[in-house]
Amino acid sequence: MSASAPISRDVARQAAQWLVLIHEQPLSVAQQEACARWRQTDPEHERAWQRVAYVQQQLGGLPQAIAIGTLNRQRRQVLKTLMALAAVAPVVYLGYRLGAQQGWMADYRTAVGERRRMTLADGSMVNLNTGSAIDVRFDAEQRLIHLVRGEIMVTTGADAARRPLRVLSKQGLMEPLGTRFSVRQFDGTTQLAVLQGKVRATPAQAVPQMVEAGEQRSFSDTAFGPSRAASELTSSWTKGQLVAEDLPLPDFFQELTRYRPGRLHCDESVAHLRISGGFQLDNTDAILAALPTTLPIKVMYRTRYWVTVSKA
C-alpha cells in the first residue's frame, strides 16, 4: 500500500491517543510494551505511527503549550484531532498547512502569555505579543514581515539599500513610511494602528489607503472599516500591561484570555459591569484575585485552566 494512502480513522485515532499519552508523562514499562505490541500487530498501525511521527517532525516538534504534563481535556482533544487528521491526510500538505496556520514553523513566535522583542537586520524593532508568529524575508527588493498570527508592534529602521519595509497579513499589505505602528490579525480582518508617521495599507481586493499617525483602521480583503483614534494605550502590552478605559467586563476578559491558557468565562450576571485601570500581564491570577475588591463579582476556579466570573 502507498505510504500516502489514507489511513482509517479508528487507527489514526489510536495512533493519536498513544502520542498524547507519551507527551503527557513518561510511559511505564507496561505502557511501552503495550505501545510496541499495538504497532506490531498490524502494518497499518505502524504506518499510522510513522505518519504521525513524520508530521510531528515537519512541525518541529509539538508546541510547548501542548507538550506538558498538565493538559486539560480540551487540549488533549485538540492534539488528538490534530494528529488524527495528520494521519488521515497527505502528510506533506497537511504538515505544511497546519504548521503555517498555527505558526509552529514560523521564524519567530511566542506562546500564550509570552512577549518578545527583537531587532531585525536593518535595525527595525519588532515586539511580538502573546500567541504571535512572524516570518521575516529580506531580499534585494524588499524587507518583508509576514504576520502569521497574533499581534506585533513595529518601529521601522533605516535601510542603506533603500528597500521598502512591508508587513503582510492575511487581508493585505502594509508599507510604513518612517513610523511606529501595530498590526493585529483577527479572523477575517486586520487591525492597523499608527502611532508615528503613516502607513499605506493595501487590502487584497481594494484600493490602498493611507493611515495617518493617531489613526486606527481595520480592513478585510475587500474594504476598510471606519477610522478610529489610536493612542499609546495601543502599545501598553509591550510594557507588560493591559490597560482598560471604561471597558465592558466581557471585553476585558476576552483580552485577558489572550494572556493565559485555558477557559475564562464571564457570566451574563456581570456582563453589564465596566472596568478601568492598568493591570500587570505577568501574573493574570493576581489580576483575577484583585477584581473582587473593586467589583461585585466572585472568581471561581474549577481548575487552573477553567475559571468562571459571576455575580457576588
C-alpha positions as CSV (number, residue, x, y, z in Angstrom):
1,M,0.0,0.0,0.0
2,S,1.2,3.5,-0.8
3,A,2.7,5.5,2.1
4,S,0.5,8.4,1.2
5,A,-2.8,6.4,1.1
6,P,-5.5,7.4,3.6
7,I,-5.5,5.6,7.0
8,S,-8.7,4.5,8.7
9,R,-10.0,7.0,11.2
10,D,-10.0,4.4,14.0
11,V,-6.4,3.5,13.5
12,A,-5.5,7.2,13.2
13,R,-7.3,7.9,16.4
14,Q,-5.4,5.1,18.2
15,A,-2.1,6.5,17.0
16,A,-3.0,10.0,18.2
17,Q,-4.0,8.6,21.6
18,W,-0.6,7.0,22.0
19,L,1.1,10.2,21.0
20,V,-0.9,12.2,23.6
21,L,-0.1,9.7,26.3
22,I,3.6,9.8,25.5
23,H,3.7,13.6,25.7
24,E,1.6,13.8,28.9
25,Q,4.1,11.8,31.0
26,P,6.9,9.2,30.7
27,L,5.4,5.8,29.9
28,S,5.7,3.0,32.3
29,V,7.4,-0.2,31.2
30,A,4.0,-1.8,30.8
31,Q,2.7,1.1,28.7
32,Q,5.9,1.0,26.5
33,E,5.3,-2.7,25.9
34,A,1.6,-2.1,25.1
35,C,2.5,0.6,22.6
36,A,5.1,-1.6,20.9
37,R,2.5,-4.5,20.7
38,W,0.0,-2.2,19.1
39,R,2.5,-1.1,16.5
40,Q,3.5,-4.7,15.7
41,T,0.0,-6.3,15.5
42,D,-0.9,-4.7,12.1
43,P,1.2,-3.0,9.4
44,E,-1.5,-0.3,9.2
45,H,-0.8,0.5,12.9
46,E,2.9,1.0,12.2
47,R,2.1,3.1,9.1
48,A,-0.2,5.4,11.1
49,W,2.5,5.7,13.8
50,Q,5.2,6.7,11.2
51,R,2.8,9.1,9.6
52,V,2.1,10.9,12.9
53,A,5.8,10.9,13.7
54,Y,6.6,12.4,10.3
55,V,4.1,15.3,10.8
56,Q,5.4,16.0,14.2
57,Q,8.9,16.2,12.8
58,Q,7.7,18.6,10.0
59,L,6.2,20.8,12.6
60,G,9.4,21.0,14.5
61,G,8.0,19.1,17.5
62,L,4.9,19.8,19.5
63,P,4.1,23.3,20.6
64,Q,5.3,24.0,24.2
65,A,1.8,24.6,25.4
66,I,0.8,21.1,24.4
67,A,3.8,19.0,25.3
68,I,3.4,19.4,29.1
69,G,2.1,17.1,31.7
70,T,-0.8,19.2,32.9
71,L,-3.0,19.0,29.8
72,N,-6.7,19.6,30.4
73,R,-9.4,17.7,28.5
74,Q,-9.8,20.4,25.9
75,R,-6.1,20.4,25.0
76,R,-5.9,16.7,24.8
77,Q,-8.8,16.7,22.4
78,V,-7.2,19.3,20.2
79,L,-4.0,17.3,20.0
80,K,-5.9,14.1,19.3
81,T,-7.8,15.7,16.5
82,L,-4.7,17.4,15.1
83,M,-2.7,14.2,14.9
84,A,-5.6,12.1,13.7
85,L,-6.1,14.5,10.8
86,A,-2.4,14.4,10.1
87,A,-2.5,10.6,9.9
88,V,-5.5,10.6,7.6
89,A,-4.5,13.4,5.2
90,P,-1.4,13.5,2.9
91,V,1.4,14.3,5.3
92,V,3.4,16.8,3.4
93,Y,0.5,19.1,2.5
94,L,-1.2,18.8,5.9
95,G,2.0,19.2,7.9
96,Y,2.7,22.4,5.9
97,R,-0.8,23.7,6.2
98,L,-1.2,23.1,9.9
99,G,2.2,24.4,10.7
100,A,1.6,27.6,8.6
101,Q,-1.7,28.3,10.2
102,Q,-0.6,27.9,13.8
103,G,2.8,29.5,13.3
104,W,4.7,26.5,14.7
105,M,7.1,26.6,11.7
106,A,7.4,30.5,11.7
107,D,10.8,32.2,12.1
108,Y,9.8,33.8,15.4
109,R,6.8,33.0,17.7
110,T,5.5,33.4,21.2
111,A,3.5,31.1,23.3
112,V,0.3,32.1,25.2
113,G,1.3,34.7,27.9
114,E,4.8,35.3,26.3
115,R,6.0,38.5,24.8
116,R,9.2,39.0,22.8
117,R,11.2,41.9,21.5
118,M,13.8,41.7,18.7
119,T,15.9,43.8,16.4
120,L,16.0,42.9,12.7
121,A,19.0,43.1,10.4
122,D,18.0,46.6,9.3
123,G,17.6,47.9,12.8
124,S,13.8,47.7,12.8
125,M,12.4,46.8,16.2
126,V,9.6,44.2,16.4
127,N,7.6,43.3,19.5
128,L,5.6,40.1,19.4
129,N,2.5,39.9,21.7
130,T,1.1,36.8,23.2
131,G,0.4,33.8,20.9
132,S,2.0,35.5,17.8
133,A,4.2,34.3,14.9
134,I,6.0,36.0,12.1
135,D,8.2,35.1,9.1
136,V,10.9,37.6,8.1
137,R,12.2,37.7,4.5
138,F,14.8,40.3,3.5
139,D,15.9,40.2,-0.2
140,A,17.2,42.6,-2.8
141,E,13.7,44.0,-3.5
142,Q,12.1,44.4,-0.1
143,R,12.1,43.8,3.7
144,L,9.0,41.7,4.4
145,I,7.5,40.8,7.7
146,H,4.7,38.2,7.4
147,L,2.3,38.2,10.3
148,V,1.2,34.6,10.5
149,R,-1.0,35.1,13.6
150,G,-1.3,37.4,16.7
151,E,-0.1,40.9,17.1
152,I,3.1,42.9,16.5
153,M,4.4,46.4,17.2
154,V,7.0,47.6,14.6
155,T,9.4,50.6,14.9
156,T,11.0,51.0,11.5
157,G,14.7,51.2,10.9
158,A,16.7,52.8,8.1
159,D,17.9,50.6,5.3
160,A,21.1,51.5,3.4
161,A,19.8,49.8,0.3
162,R,16.5,51.8,0.4
163,R,14.4,48.6,0.2
164,P,10.8,49.2,1.3
165,L,9.7,47.6,4.6
166,R,6.4,45.8,4.2
167,V,4.1,43.9,6.6
168,L,1.9,41.2,5.1
169,S,-1.3,40.0,6.9
170,K,-4.0,37.6,5.7
171,Q,-6.0,40.5,4.3
172,G,-3.4,42.6,2.7
173,L,-0.1,44.5,2.6
174,M,1.1,47.5,4.7
175,E,4.0,49.7,3.8
176,P,5.1,52.1,6.6
177,L,6.8,55.4,5.9
178,G,9.2,56.2,8.8
179,T,6.8,55.1,11.5
180,R,5.8,53.1,14.6
181,F,2.7,51.0,14.3
182,S,0.9,47.9,15.4
183,V,-0.8,45.2,13.4
184,R,-3.2,42.6,14.9
185,Q,-4.6,39.6,13.0
186,F,-8.3,38.8,13.6
187,D,-10.4,36.2,11.9
188,G,-11.3,37.9,8.6
189,T,-9.8,41.3,9.4
190,T,-6.5,43.1,10.0
191,Q,-6.3,45.9,12.6
192,L,-3.7,48.6,11.9
193,A,-2.9,51.3,14.5
194,V,-0.4,54.0,13.6
195,L,1.4,55.9,16.4
196,Q,4.0,57.7,14.4
197,G,4.4,58.5,10.7
198,K,2.0,56.9,8.3
199,V,1.3,53.5,6.7
200,R,-0.1,52.7,3.2
201,A,-2.5,49.8,3.6
202,T,-3.5,47.8,0.5
203,P,-6.2,45.1,1.0
204,A,-6.1,42.2,-1.4
205,Q,-9.1,43.4,-3.3
206,A,-9.5,47.1,-2.5
207,V,-7.9,50.5,-3.3
208,P,-5.0,51.4,-1.0
209,Q,-5.5,54.0,1.7
210,M,-3.0,56.0,3.8
211,V,-3.4,55.6,7.6
212,E,-2.0,58.6,9.5
213,A,-0.5,58.9,13.0
214,G,-3.1,58.7,15.7
215,E,-5.4,56.7,13.5
216,Q,-6.6,53.1,13.7
217,R,-8.2,51.2,10.8
218,S,-9.4,47.7,10.3
219,F,-9.7,46.1,6.8
220,S,-10.9,42.9,5.2
221,D,-9.9,41.6,1.8
222,T,-12.3,44.0,0.1
223,A,-13.0,47.1,2.3
224,F,-11.8,49.4,5.1
225,G,-13.7,49.9,8.4
226,P,-14.3,53.3,9.9
227,S,-11.4,55.4,11.2
228,R,-10.9,55.3,15.0
229,A,-8.4,57.1,17.3
230,A,-5.2,55.3,18.2
231,S,-3.3,56.2,21.3
232,E,-0.2,55.0,23.2
233,L,-2.5,52.7,25.1
234,T,-2.4,50.5,21.9
235,S,1.2,49.7,22.8
236,S,0.7,49.1,26.6
237,W,1.2,45.4,26.1
238,T,4.8,46.0,25.1
239,K,5.3,47.2,28.6
240,G,3.6,44.2,30.1
241,Q,0.3,46.0,30.8
242,L,-3.3,45.6,29.9
243,V,-5.0,49.0,30.1
244,A,-8.7,49.3,30.2
245,E,-10.7,52.5,29.9
246,D,-14.4,52.0,30.8
247,L,-14.3,48.6,29.1
248,P,-17.2,46.2,29.3
249,L,-16.3,43.3,31.6
250,P,-16.8,40.6,28.9
251,D,-14.4,42.6,26.6
252,F,-11.9,42.9,29.3
253,F,-11.9,39.1,30.0
254,Q,-11.7,38.4,26.3
255,E,-8.5,40.4,26.2
256,L,-7.2,38.8,29.4
257,T,-7.8,35.3,27.9
258,R,-5.2,36.0,25.3
259,Y,-2.5,36.0,28.0
260,R,-3.5,32.9,30.0
261,P,-4.1,29.3,28.9
262,G,-7.5,27.6,29.4
263,R,-11.0,29.0,29.6
264,L,-12.1,32.2,31.3
265,H,-15.9,32.6,31.3
266,C,-17.8,35.8,32.1
267,D,-21.3,35.1,33.4
268,E,-24.2,37.1,32.0
269,S,-25.0,38.3,35.5
270,V,-21.9,40.6,35.4
271,A,-21.8,41.4,31.7
272,H,-23.2,44.9,32.4
273,L,-20.2,45.9,34.5
274,R,-17.4,48.1,33.2
275,I,-13.8,48.3,34.3
276,S,-10.9,50.8,34.1
277,G,-7.3,50.6,35.2
278,G,-3.8,49.2,34.4
279,F,-3.1,45.5,35.0
280,Q,0.3,43.7,35.0
281,L,0.1,40.8,32.5
282,D,2.9,38.8,34.0
283,N,0.5,37.5,36.7
284,T,-3.0,37.0,35.4
285,D,-4.1,35.1,38.5
286,A,-3.2,38.2,40.6
287,I,-5.4,40.3,38.3
288,L,-8.3,37.9,38.8
289,A,-7.7,37.9,42.6
290,A,-7.8,41.7,42.8
291,L,-11.0,42.2,40.8
292,P,-13.5,41.3,43.6
293,T,-12.1,44.1,45.7
294,T,-13.4,46.7,43.3
295,L,-16.3,44.9,41.6
296,P,-19.3,43.0,42.9
297,I,-18.1,39.7,41.4
298,K,-16.6,36.4,42.5
299,V,-14.0,34.3,40.8
300,M,-14.4,30.5,40.9
301,Y,-11.6,28.1,39.8
302,R,-12.8,24.7,38.6
303,T,-9.2,24.1,37.7
304,R,-6.2,26.4,36.9
305,Y,-7.4,26.4,33.3
306,W,-11.2,26.7,33.9
307,V,-12.3,30.0,35.6
308,T,-15.7,31.5,35.9
309,V,-16.5,35.0,36.9
310,S,-20.1,35.7,38.2
311,K,-22.1,37.9,40.5
312,A,-21.0,38.0,44.1
